[in-house]
Amino acid sequence: MLLAVAAIHRAMILALKFKIADQPGGHKQHDMSTPFVGGVGIFTVLLISLITIGIDHPDQGLKWLVLGICSTIIFITGFVDDLIRLGHKIRLVIQSIAALIMILAGGVVLSNLGMLFSSAFTVSLGWFEIPFTIFATLGVINALNMIDGIDGLSGVVSLISLTLIGFLVLIAGDAANLTLVTLLAGGLIGFLYFNLRYSSQRRARVFLGDNGSMLLGFIFSWLLIDLSQGANQVMTPVTALWLFSVPLMDTASVMLRRIRRKESPFAADNNHLHHILLNAGFRVEDAVFVIGSLQLLLGTIGLAGLLLQLPEFIMFTSFLLVYFAYYYLTSRPWFFISLLRHFHTFLGLAPVKCQDLFLGSYSAREAEELVKKACKILGPGLDSWVHVFERQTQSNTLSYAVVINIRLTGEEDIAEEDIKRYIARMEQQMMAEYGILVRQFIDRSSKNERRLHAGKNPAERRFFERRHPSQRILLLEVMHDSIELSQSAKAKADS
């Protein structure tokens, strides 16, 4: 841990000196230049780990030397990609070469997939073991790389997976892998000191970068394959799926959706699970906590299935069911986000700053027209929701309120100032074109109620809220997703 802290701290100084940093923009969530040297700490710890293992286990020297060579290739490739943006084809070729060295020189290869379909036979790969191992290695490397989208996420998920793997190798008495996993976990904790958000650190001071995420992904592919094969296997192949479940499910779901839209599966977008959580009102810290908890839950299920010796085909079928449920929910973000907003409120998590607009109380026909006008002004260039609420008045008549929520994917001051200017322009446009008064929505609370803090005149105070929360019923929710709408428009134009 201390070694990683020292290495990353020194690398940060050099990165800032030579202006080697990740710049904001595009689909990224940060708004300032941040060094991407987190992988330097992980790589330094890995080298020390391999030297330690080589001294303690000289009979396995070749195997750990191969891991060091492959990891160096992956780390350098990731660092070059951070600097000059290599194309995904070049990255895949180099990753495949590293995987081939791992197979041929290191002897780490997927020869069978276990008893996936029946306890009567094992699925052996035969001639397909080398291409399938390369495919699996590429999948794990890029899965971890693709979830590295918000502060602390990839580090926390990796630390949880390493901890679960460490528990298994401890039980099995595998001293070499226990040394590797333990020291890497310490290195990850050192990295998270710079990358995780906490009370005294509002944003990450360093990113993992492609150099770090690709390196960790390769290490995971090595560990999961090596420990699930051979006569002295520590886990079954299906257990490996559970221990790395969230990165695999998220990446597979996102890539499948891109392919269905006839796009490159490597194209960047904002449809990962952490983006959905942010759009549902979760802070970055909350999103990391929820995804980390999900990874811990699923990994523990896989661990329990292994220790209880449940049939592998049952664990595989269960994993597929979990994946299909995950894909179904995340492929319908308009439904899933609404569900998560209620879950977020139920958990009592601190919400992101509200950016809502409230448009009065109207009849059903007026509310319908208002929604059309609001959607026209919002347009396809801004991610937003339009909500229609029904409320029963004291005279038992129904009135309708329209709330516009502008979706913020970040929490930074620049984004907030931009959105405030947009809201001001929208207020002016709604009044100028339609004569409709728009006001920003403020939560009903004692903190925001001016009359509760008024002077001694009782007439200026309000101690009780006249409206009961149960009177508000959400009738309609319309979501504009700028990416989805632009892609839909392009598809129509092409057809």
N, C-alpha and C positions, 0 to 999 in steps of 0.2 A: 504493500500500500504506500509506504513512504517512498519507495523507489519510483513508483509511478507518479506520485505527486512531484518529486524532484525533477523527473524527466520531462513531464508536461509543463511545469513552471519554466524550465529552461527553454523548452521548445516554443512556448508562448512568447518569450522575450525575443527570440530570433525571428519568429513569424511576424511579429509586429514591426521589427526593425526592417525586414525585407519586404513588408507589405504582402505577406502570404496569408490571406484570410478569405473566408466565405462571405460573399457579398449578398445583401438582401435583394429581394425582387422575385418575380414569378410566383411559384407555388410555395415559396419558403415563408416561414412564420416569423423570422427575426427581422429587425429593422436597422441593424448596425453591423459593421464588419466584425467577424468573429474568427479567430484562428481555428483551423481544422486539424489540430495536432494531437487530439486525444489518442489517436492510434499509436503515437510515439511512445506513450507510457505503456500501452498494452504490449507493443512489440519488444520494448526493453525488458519488461517482466518475463515475457515468453522466452527470450534468449537466456536470461538468468535461470529460468525453470529448466530449460533443456540442458544447460551446463550442469546443474545440480543433479538432474536425473542421470545424465551420462556418467557422472562420477560415482553415483550410488549403484547404477545398474550398467556396468560396462559391457555386459553381454548383449544389451539391446542398443548398442551405440549407433548402428546403421539406421535403425528405425527412427530414432529421435533426430539424427542428422538429416534424414529425408524430410521430417516435419519442419526442421529449421530452414532448409533450402526452399521448400514449397511456400512456407509462410513469408519468407523474404521476397519471393517473386510476387506474391499476392499483395504484400504491403507496399512494395515499390510501385506496382501497377496502380493501386488505389491512390497513392500519393501523386503520381503523375496525372491521374484522372482528376484529382482535386485541383491541380494546377492548370491543366490545359484542356480538360474535358474530352477524354477519349470517347469514341463512339462505342455503343454497346456491343457491336460485333467484335471490335478489337478486344474489349474486356472479356467477352465470352471465350475467344480463342486462347487468350493467355490463361484464363481460369481453367480451361480444358487441359492445357499443357501441364499446369500444376497438378490437376487431378490425375493425369496420366502418370506423372512421376510418382505421385502418392501410391498408385496402384502397382506399377511395375517395380519400383525400387523399394517402396515402404511395405508392400504386401497388404495394404489396407484396401479391401475390395468387398463389395456386396455380392456374395456368392448365393445367398438365398434370402427370401423375404419372410421366412417362418411359416407357420400354419395359419395362413390368412383366411382360408375358406373351409377348412375342416381339420379336425385333430388327427385325421388318418394319414395326411401326407403334408410334406413341406414343399413350398413353392421354390424350386431351384431355378436359377437364372441361366446356368450353362454358358453357352456362347455369348449370351447377352450381358454377362456380368460386368464386363469392362464398359460398354456404352451406357448401361444403366447406372453404374457407379458414377460415371462422369456427369450424367444427367442429374442424379441426386445431389452431387456436390455443387453443381451450378445452382440448383434450386435452393439449397440451404444458404449459400453465399449471398445470393441476390435477395432472398427472403429477409435476411437481417438487414441488408443494405436498404431495402425499400421501406421498412418500418421506421428507419432512423429519420423521423420527421419533426419531432418536437423534443424539447430539452428533457434529457433524462430517460427517455422511453427505451431506446435500444440497450442502454446500460443496465437499467433495472430488469428488463426481460432477460438479458444475458446472465445477469447475476443470479436470478431465480433459477434458470435452467442449469447453470453451473452448480448451484447448491444442491439441486436434486440429483444431478449426475454424481456429485461428490459423495452424497449419501450412499449411492449404490456401490461405488468403487470402495468406499470404506467398509461396507458389509462384505464385499467380495475379497477384501484384503489385497487389492491391487495397489501396491505402494507407489509405483511409478506414475500411474494416472492420478492417484490421489495427490501427489506432489504437484503435478501439472495443474489440476483443477483448483487446488487450494491457493497456489500462488497467483493464478490468473484471477481468481475471485478477489484477492487482495488488490491486484492491479486495477480491477474494475471499480472497487470502492474508492481507490485513489482518484480515478477518472471522474467518478460521480461527484466528488468534492468540488470539482470545477464545473460540472455539467448540469447537476441537479438543481432545481429551484428550491430555495428554503428562505427562512425569514430574513437573513442578512444577504441573500443573493437573489435579486429580482429576475435576472436572466442568466443564461449560461455564459460563462467566460471562455469556454472552449468547446468545440464540437468534435465528435468522434471522427468525422470525415469519412470519405470512401476508403481511405487507408486503414482506418480502425474497424469500420463495419465489415468490410470485405475480409480483413484478417480474422476477426471474431467468427464470421460465418464459415471460413475455411476450417478454423479450429473445431467448431461445432460439427462440421461434416466429418472431420477426421475422428473425433471422439465417438460420435453416434454410430458411425460405420464400424470402427474398430471394436467398440464394446458390445456390438450386437451380432458379431460374427465369430466363427471359430469354436473350438471345443470348450474353451474357457470363457464363453460369452457372459457378460455381466447383465445384459438386458436382452429382450427380444426386439426384433425390428419394429414391431408395432408400438412397443414402449417408447422407442425413439421418436415416433410421431407425436405421442402425447407430451413428451418432454420439450418439444419444440413447436407446440401446437399453434400458438397465436401467430408467430411470424409466417408459418406455412399456410394457415387458413386465410390470413389477411392477404398475403401475396397472391395465392391461387385465386381468391375471389376477385381481387382487383384486375388481375391479368385476364381472367375469363370474361369480365364485363367489357374490358377494352377490346378483346377479340370479337365479342358479339357486336360491338359498335364498328367493327372493321377498322380498328386502329392498331398501332404497334403495341404489343403488350408491355413494352418498356417506356412508353410515353408517360410523362409526369402528369398527375392530376391531383385533385383534392378529394378523392373518394376512399382513402384509407380509413380504418376504424378511428384513429386519433382525430382525423378531420371531422368525422361525423360527431364525435364527442364534443369537439370545440364548437361546432355549429349548434349543438344542443344546449350550449350555455356553460359547459364545464370549463373551468380554468385548466391551464396546462398541467398544474400539479394534480388536479382531480383526475384528468384523463390518464396520466401516468399511473396514478393509484388504482384506477379501475382496470386498466389493461394489465398492469402487473398482478393484480388480484386474480384476474381471469387466467393469466398464465400459471399462477401458483395453483389455482383450483384444478385446471385441466392436467397440469403436470403431476399433481398429487393423485388424481384419479388414475393416471397411467402407472404411477409408482405403486399404488395400492393394488391395482389389477395384477401387476407383476408379482408382488409379495404374497398375494392371496392365491396365486397360481390359477387365475381365471383363464379359460381357453382363449387362445390368441384370436380366433375368428370372432369371438364375442367382443373382445376389445377393439378389433378392427371395424366391425359393424357399428359399434358405439361411436367410434371416432368419425365414421362417415356420416352418421346421423347428426352429430354435433356440427360437422362441417356444413352439411346441407342447411341446417337451421341458421348457422352463421351467414351463409351466402344469401339465404332468403331474406333475412333482416337487413343486411348491409346493402343488398341490391335494390331496396326500397327505402331510400333515405328519408323521403317525405313522411313515411309512416314511422320509421325507426327513430328519427330525430324527435318527433312529437312524443313518442313513448319515453325516450330518454329524458326529455325535459321534465316530465312528471316524476320519473325516477330520481332525477337530480334534486327536485324539490323535496321529495320524500326523504332522501338521505340528509337533507339539511346542509348540503355543501354550499360554500360561498359562491354566489353567481358572478359571472363576468358583468362588467358595467352595462347597464341597460341602454339600448339604443332603439327605443320604440316610439312610434307616433300614434296618438289616439285621436280618432275622428268621431266625436260627439255621439248622439243618440238619435236613431233614425227609424223610419218604418222599413218594412221588408223591401219594398220597391226602391226606396231611397238608398238603402244599404247595398242593394244589387248594383245600382248605377254607380255608387261610390267605389265599389270594388273594381268595376270596369275602368273608371277614370284613374284610380290609383295605380292599377296594373299598367295602364298606358303610359303614365308618367314614369313609373319605375323602370319599365323597359327591360330588355333581356341582358343588359350589361351589368346588373347589380344583383347579387344573391339576396333574396328577401322572402319574407312570409307576409301574407295578408290573412288576418284572422277575422272572423265574424262571430260576435258573441250575442246570445239572446238573453234578455233580462225581462223579468216580469215586474211591472211597476206596481205601486200601491193600489192603483185603480184596476188591477188585473188585466191591463193591456200589455202587449209585447212591444219592446223597443230593441233596437239592434245597434251595437257598437262595432266599429271597424278599427282594428289595431294592426299597424304595419310594423313588422320587426325586420330591421336591416341586419343581416348576418355578418358578424365580424369573426374572421378566422384568427386574428391576433389580438393582443392586449396592449400594444405599444401606443405611446402618446401620438405618434405621427398618424397612425390609422384612426385614432379617435378624433383628431382635429380634422382630418379629411372628411370623416363621416358627419361631423357637426356642420361643416360647410355645405355638405350635400343636403342635410336636413333643412338648413336655412333656405337653400334654393328651392327645395321642394315645397316648403311652406309658402313661399312667394308665388310659385307657379300655380299651386292649387287655388290660392286666393285670386290670382289674376285671371286664370282661365275659367274657373268654375264658381268663384265666390265662396269657397269652402275653407273654413278655419281649421287648421291643423295645429295641434299642440303636442309637445313631447310627453310621452307617458312617464309617470313617476309612481313607483310602488307606494301603496297605502301603508304607511308606517309612522310611528310617533316621531321618527327622525325627520321625515319629510313633511309633516303636518305643521304648518306655520301657526295655526290657531291654537295648537297645544302649547306653544311657546310664547303666546301673546302676553300682553300686560295684565293688569289686575281686573280689567273690565270683563265680567263673566260673559258678556255678549260676544267677545272676541275669541272665546275659547270653544273648542269642541272636544268633549271627553269621550264620546262614543261614535263609532262608525255607523252611519245610518244604513249602509248597504251591507247585506250579509253575503259572504263569499259563495254560498250555495245558490244564490240567485243567478249566477253567471254560468251559462252553458255554452261551450264551444260548439258552434254549428258547422263552420266551414273553415278550411285552412288551405290556402293556395301558396305554393312555394315556387319562386323563380330561382332556378339554378343556371347561372350564366354559362357554365361549361356545357351542361346538357342542352340548353336552348340553342347555343351557337352550333353544336354538333348536329342538332335536329334540323336547323335551318340549312346547314351545309349539305346534309343528306337529301333534303327536299330539292335544293338547287341542282345537285348532281343528277337526281332522278328526272 
